[in-house]
Amino acid sequence: MSEWLTIVGMATVTYLLRYSLFAWPGLRFPPLVRQALHYVPIAVLSAIIVPGLLLPDGERLSLSLDNAYLLAGLACIVIAAWSRHLLATIGGGLLVFFLLRWAFGQLTL
């Protein structure tokens, strides 16, 4: 029962927060809050991506040179900084990732 209460409570809070922006369209945030909201996408994406790069098996930290996830992530950072092109970053990162997996013997073709 408490799981359902938690789910309904989270759904209600989420709905009310999102609805409030439509209910009060003239609502303006203070400059400090607006500045902080600019960092939300970066923080959310980092929270999703970094564990996948550093914990590829989901259990132990892997900072070694045979971690294709980490090396491909670093390659994506370099490609993104160099090209400033989203499609080139995604394509280049995938290419590096699969080539590294193949080179490390973790992927059979």
MDAnalysis code that builds the backbone (N, CA, C; Angstrom):
import MDAnalysis as mda
import numpy as np

u = mda.Universe.empty(327, n_residues=109, atom_resindex=np.repeat(np.arange(109), 3), trajectory=True)
u.add_TopologyAttr("name", ["N", "CA", "C"] * 109)
u.add_TopologyAttr("resid", np.arange(1, 110))
u.add_TopologyAttr("resname", ["MET", "SER", "GLU", "TRP", "LEU", "THR", "ILE", "VAL", "GLY", "MET", "ALA", "THR", "VAL", "THR", "TYR", "LEU", "LEU", "ARG", "TYR", "SER", "LEU", "PHE", "ALA", "TRP", "PRO", "GLY", "LEU", "ARG", "PHE", "PRO", "PRO", "LEU", "VAL", "ARG", "GLN", "ALA", "LEU", "HIS", "TYR", "VAL", "PRO", "ILE", "ALA", "VAL", "LEU", "SER", "ALA", "ILE", "ILE", "VAL", "PRO", "GLY", "LEU", "LEU", "LEU", "PRO", "ASP", "GLY", "GLU", "ARG", "LEU", "SER", "LEU", "SER", "LEU", "ASP", "ASN", "ALA", "TYR", "LEU", "LEU", "ALA", "GLY", "LEU", "ALA", "CYS", "ILE", "VAL", "ILE", "ALA", "ALA", "TRP", "SER", "ARG", "HIS", "LEU", "LEU", "ALA", "THR", "ILE", "GLY", "GLY", "GLY", "LEU", "LEU", "VAL", "PHE", "PHE", "LEU", "LEU", "ARG", "TRP", "ALA", "PHE", "GLY", "GLN", "LEU", "THR", "LEU"])
u.atoms.positions = np.array([
    [0.827, -1.204, 0.000],
    [0.000, 0.000, 0.000],
    [0.866, 1.262, 0.000],
    [1.961, 1.253, 0.761],
    [2.785, 2.446, 0.845],
    [3.480, 2.745, -0.482],
    [3.764, 1.683, -1.299],
    [4.369, 1.922, -2.604],
    [3.416, 2.707, -3.502],
    [2.140, 2.300, -3.483],
    [1.147, 3.009, -4.298],
    [0.948, 4.435, -3.814],
    [0.972, 4.631, -2.520],
    [0.835, 5.981, -1.962],
    [2.013, 6.850, -2.382],
    [3.208, 6.267, -2.398],
    [4.399, 6.997, -2.838],
    [4.297, 7.366, -4.306],
    [3.859, 6.424, -5.143],
    [3.722, 6.683, -6.579],
    [2.682, 7.752, -6.841],
    [1.549, 7.662, -6.186],
    [0.491, 8.670, -6.371],
    [0.960, 10.035, -5.866],
    [1.676, 10.061, -4.760],
    [2.194, 11.320, -4.238],
    [3.197, 11.961, -5.186],
    [4.117, 11.158, -5.738],
    [5.094, 11.697, -6.683],
    [4.411, 12.193, -7.950],
    [3.417, 11.459, -8.436],
    [2.698, 11.878, -9.631],
    [1.946, 13.186, -9.382],
    [1.359, 13.312, -8.203],
    [0.626, 14.535, -7.869],
    [1.566, 15.738, -7.798],
    [2.688, 15.583, -7.133],
    [3.648, 16.686, -7.026],
    [4.167, 17.072, -8.407],
    [4.497, 16.082, -9.229],
    [4.993, 16.359, -10.578],
    [3.945, 17.091, -11.392],
    [2.694, 16.614, -11.337],
    [1.617, 17.256, -12.097],
    [1.402, 18.694, -11.632],
    [1.356, 18.913, -10.331],
    [1.102, 20.265, -9.820],
    [2.230, 21.227, -10.179],
    [3.467, 20.755, -10.128],
    [4.586, 21.625, -10.500],
    [4.512, 22.014, -11.971],
    [4.209, 21.046, -12.825],
    [4.141, 21.347, -14.258],
    [2.899, 22.161, -14.602],
    [1.789, 21.891, -13.924],
    [0.567, 22.638, -14.183],
    [0.686, 24.083, -13.713],
    [1.462, 24.321, -12.681],
    [1.577, 25.671, -12.137],
    [2.135, 26.656, -13.164],
    [2.994, 26.178, -14.059],
    [3.542, 27.074, -15.079],
    [2.469, 27.508, -16.081],
    [1.466, 26.647, -16.291],
    [0.356, 27.019, -17.175],
    [-0.704, 27.819, -16.429],
    [-0.887, 27.528, -15.150],
    [-1.919, 28.208, -14.364],
    [-1.559, 29.668, -14.117],
    [-0.273, 29.946, -13.935],
    [0.183, 31.310, -13.696],
    [1.231, 31.678, -14.745],
    [0.801, 32.038, -15.959],
    [1.780, 32.313, -17.020],
    [2.628, 33.553, -16.756],
    [2.177, 34.433, -15.894],
    [2.936, 35.637, -15.594],
    [3.973, 35.438, -14.506],
    [4.102, 34.218, -14.007],
    [5.045, 33.925, -12.937],
    [6.477, 34.112, -13.423],
    [7.230, 34.906, -12.710],
    [8.631, 35.160, -13.060],
    [9.510, 34.735, -11.895],
    [10.598, 34.056, -12.214],
    [11.534, 33.607, -11.196],
    [12.577, 34.683, -10.949],
    [13.121, 34.722, -9.742],
    [14.227, 35.649, -9.464],
    [15.447, 35.290, -10.326],
    [16.312, 36.254, -10.586],
    [17.469, 35.992, -11.448],
    [18.353, 34.838, -10.959],
    [18.503, 34.689, -9.654],
    [19.332, 33.610, -9.124],
    [18.731, 32.239, -9.454],
    [17.420, 32.112, -9.374],
    [16.751, 30.852, -9.711],
    [16.859, 30.584, -11.209],
    [16.658, 31.605, -12.031],
    [16.793, 31.420, -13.490],
    [18.205, 30.993, -13.863],
    [19.205, 31.574, -13.208],
    [20.587, 31.208, -13.480],
    [20.837, 29.754, -13.066],
    [20.296, 29.341, -11.934],
    [20.467, 27.959, -11.473],
    [19.763, 26.972, -12.402],
    [18.628, 27.353, -12.970],
    [17.887, 26.450, -13.855],
    [18.635, 26.167, -15.160],
    [19.586, 27.015, -15.529],
    [20.376, 26.770, -16.733],
    [21.263, 25.535, -16.572],
    [21.587, 25.169, -15.336],
    [22.480, 24.040, -15.085],
    [21.739, 22.719, -14.901],
    [20.416, 22.742, -14.880],
    [19.644, 21.520, -14.656],
    [19.871, 20.480, -15.756],
    [19.806, 20.807, -17.054],
    [20.035, 19.770, -18.068],
    [21.418, 19.129, -17.972],
    [22.438, 19.917, -17.693],
    [23.795, 19.382, -17.571],
    [23.878, 18.439, -16.376],
    [23.275, 18.818, -15.276],
    [23.314, 17.975, -14.082],
    [22.559, 16.667, -14.298],
    [21.409, 16.737, -14.954],
    [20.616, 15.528, -15.194],
    [21.339, 14.593, -16.159],
    [21.866, 15.124, -17.247],
    [22.582, 14.280, -18.201],
    [23.841, 13.674, -17.576],
    [24.532, 14.438, -16.757],
    [25.717, 13.904, -16.079],
    [25.337, 12.766, -15.132],
    [24.238, 12.929, -14.419],
    [23.795, 11.881, -13.493],
    [23.397, 10.608, -14.225],
    [22.971, 10.726, -15.472],
    [22.596, 9.550, -16.251],
    [23.821, 8.917, -16.909],
    [24.716, 9.721, -17.455],
    [25.811, 9.218, -18.282],
    [27.017, 8.748, -17.475],
    [27.441, 9.499, -16.474],
    [28.685, 9.196, -15.762],
    [28.680, 7.810, -15.104],
    [27.610, 7.380, -14.444],
    [27.647, 6.016, -13.904],
    [27.817, 4.951, -14.983],
    [27.248, 5.155, -16.146],
    [27.418, 4.195, -17.232],
    [28.840, 4.141, -17.751],
    [29.538, 5.253, -17.700],
    [30.931, 5.282, -18.150],
    [31.877, 4.675, -17.121],
    [31.636, 4.952, -15.857],
    [32.561, 4.517, -14.808],
    [32.218, 3.156, -14.218],
    [30.970, 2.734, -14.335],
    [30.531, 1.434, -13.814],
    [29.898, 0.628, -14.950],
    [30.668, 0.193, -15.932],
    [30.063, -0.463, -17.091],
    [29.342, -1.769, -16.762],
    [29.771, -2.480, -15.731],
    [29.078, -3.707, -15.354],
    [28.041, -3.460, -14.261],
    [27.972, -2.246, -13.782],
    [26.985, -1.878, -12.781],
    [27.396, -2.181, -11.359],
    [28.574, -2.757, -11.160],
    [28.971, -3.150, -9.817],
    [30.286, -2.539, -9.350],
    [31.290, -2.532, -10.209],
    [32.600, -2.073, -9.762],
    [33.103, -0.920, -10.630],
    [33.867, -0.053, -10.003],
    [34.434, 1.100, -10.697],
    [35.525, 0.628, -11.648],
    [35.481, 1.098, -12.895],
    [36.459, 0.674, -13.901],
    [37.089, 1.905, -14.538],
    [38.293, 2.237, -14.082],
    [39.034, 3.372, -14.632],
    [40.211, 2.911, -15.479],
    [40.169, 1.683, -15.954],
    [41.282, 1.121, -16.713],
    [41.168, 1.456, -18.197],
    [42.252, 1.167, -18.918],
    [42.282, 1.458, -20.351],
    [41.552, 0.415, -21.186],
    [40.989, -0.612, -20.566],
    [40.173, -1.560, -21.321],
    [38.678, -1.304, -21.145],
    [38.333, -0.161, -20.586],
    [36.934, 0.243, -20.439],
    [36.520, 1.012, -21.697],
    [35.877, 0.315, -22.622],
    [35.479, 0.935, -23.887],
    [34.454, 2.045, -23.666],
    [33.628, 1.917, -22.648],
    [32.616, 2.934, -22.360],
    [33.277, 4.263, -21.988],
    [34.258, 4.186, -21.106],
    [34.953, 5.395, -20.659],
    [35.751, 6.029, -21.793],
    [36.487, 5.208, -22.551],
    [37.284, 5.745, -23.651],
    [36.412, 6.352, -24.745],
    [35.290, 5.714, -25.049],
    [34.377, 6.273, -26.043],
    [33.728, 7.555, -25.530],
    [33.455, 7.626, -24.229],
    [32.921, 8.858, -23.649],
    [33.911, 10.001, -23.744],
    [35.174, 9.703, -23.482],
    [36.206, 10.729, -23.632],
    [36.360, 11.147, -25.085],
    [36.251, 10.184, -26.010],
    [36.300, 10.510, -27.436],
    [35.123, 11.400, -27.824],
    [33.960, 11.149, -27.254],
    [32.787, 12.001, -27.529],
    [33.023, 13.431, -27.068],
    [33.654, 13.583, -25.924],
    [33.952, 14.931, -25.428],
    [34.883, 15.648, -26.396],
    [35.916, 14.946, -26.876],
    [36.859, 15.546, -27.819],
    [36.164, 15.890, -29.141],
    [35.351, 14.964, -29.651],
    [34.641, 15.210, -30.916],
    [33.685, 16.388, -30.775],
    [32.964, 16.442, -29.668],
    [32.014, 17.538, -29.457],
    [32.727, 18.879, -29.345],
    [33.855, 18.909, -28.644],
    [34.598, 20.162, -28.504],
    [35.196, 20.606, -29.829],
    [35.616, 19.638, -30.626],
    [36.252, 19.962, -31.903],
    [35.222, 20.332, -32.971],
    [34.142, 19.558, -33.085],
    [33.214, 19.759, -34.200],
    [32.016, 20.651, -33.860],
    [31.592, 20.648, -32.600],
    [30.378, 21.383, -32.199],
    [29.174, 20.938, -33.017],
    [29.131, 19.646, -33.369],
    [28.062, 19.108, -34.201],
    [27.522, 17.853, -33.510],
    [26.235, 17.857, -33.192],
    [25.637, 16.777, -32.424],
    [25.705, 15.441, -33.161],
    [25.361, 15.433, -34.431],
    [25.360, 14.182, -35.187],
    [26.772, 13.616, -35.323],
    [27.764, 14.482, -35.524],
    [29.151, 14.020, -35.595],
    [29.590, 13.439, -34.251],
    [29.152, 14.028, -33.165],
    [29.499, 13.523, -31.841],
    [28.894, 12.148, -31.604],
    [27.609, 11.992, -31.931],
    [26.943, 10.705, -31.733],
    [27.550, 9.638, -32.639],
    [27.696, 9.949, -33.923],
    [28.252, 8.985, -34.863],
    [29.691, 8.623, -34.539],
    [30.503, 9.625, -34.248],
    [31.898, 9.368, -33.901],
    [32.034, 8.578, -32.617],
    [31.222, 8.903, -31.638],
    [31.261, 8.168, -30.375],
    [30.865, 6.714, -30.542],
    [29.814, 6.461, -31.321],
    [29.404, 5.082, -31.585],
    [30.475, 4.323, -32.353],
    [31.070, 4.969, -33.334],
    [32.124, 4.326, -34.111],
    [33.313, 3.966, -33.221],
    [33.752, 4.903, -32.400],
    [34.866, 4.644, -31.482],
    [34.497, 3.545, -30.503],
    [33.286, 3.587, -29.973],
    [32.846, 2.591, -28.999],
    [32.874, 1.187, -29.593],
    [32.284, 1.003, -30.780],
    [32.246, -0.330, -31.369],
    [33.624, -0.789, -31.839],
    [34.449, 0.119, -32.316],
    [35.816, -0.263, -32.687],
    [36.625, -0.690, -31.456],
    [36.456, 0.012, -30.351],
    [37.152, -0.369, -29.124],
    [36.655, -1.707, -28.602],
    [35.345, -1.919, -28.608],
    [34.809, -3.211, -28.158],
    [35.337, -4.342, -29.018],
    [35.420, -4.118, -30.320],
    [35.944, -5.128, -31.237],
    [37.436, -5.355, -30.978],
    [38.188, -4.271, -30.790],
    [39.629, -4.385, -30.546],
    [39.928, -5.084, -29.221],
    [39.091, -4.888, -28.210],
    [39.297, -5.512, -26.916],
    [38.757, -6.930, -26.874],
    [38.157, -7.393, -27.950],
    [37.599, -8.734, -27.994],
    [36.294, -8.875, -27.250],
    [35.618, -7.771, -27.001],
    [34.347, -7.786, -26.278],
    [33.161, -7.823, -27.235],
    [33.432, -7.749, -28.529],
    [32.372, -7.726, -29.546],
    [32.812, -8.614, -30.698],
    [31.983, -9.518, -31.072],
    [32.302, -10.365, -32.214],
    [31.451, -9.942, -33.403],
    [32.074, -9.892, -34.552],
    [31.367, -9.481, -35.766],
    [31.009, -10.662, -36.624],
])
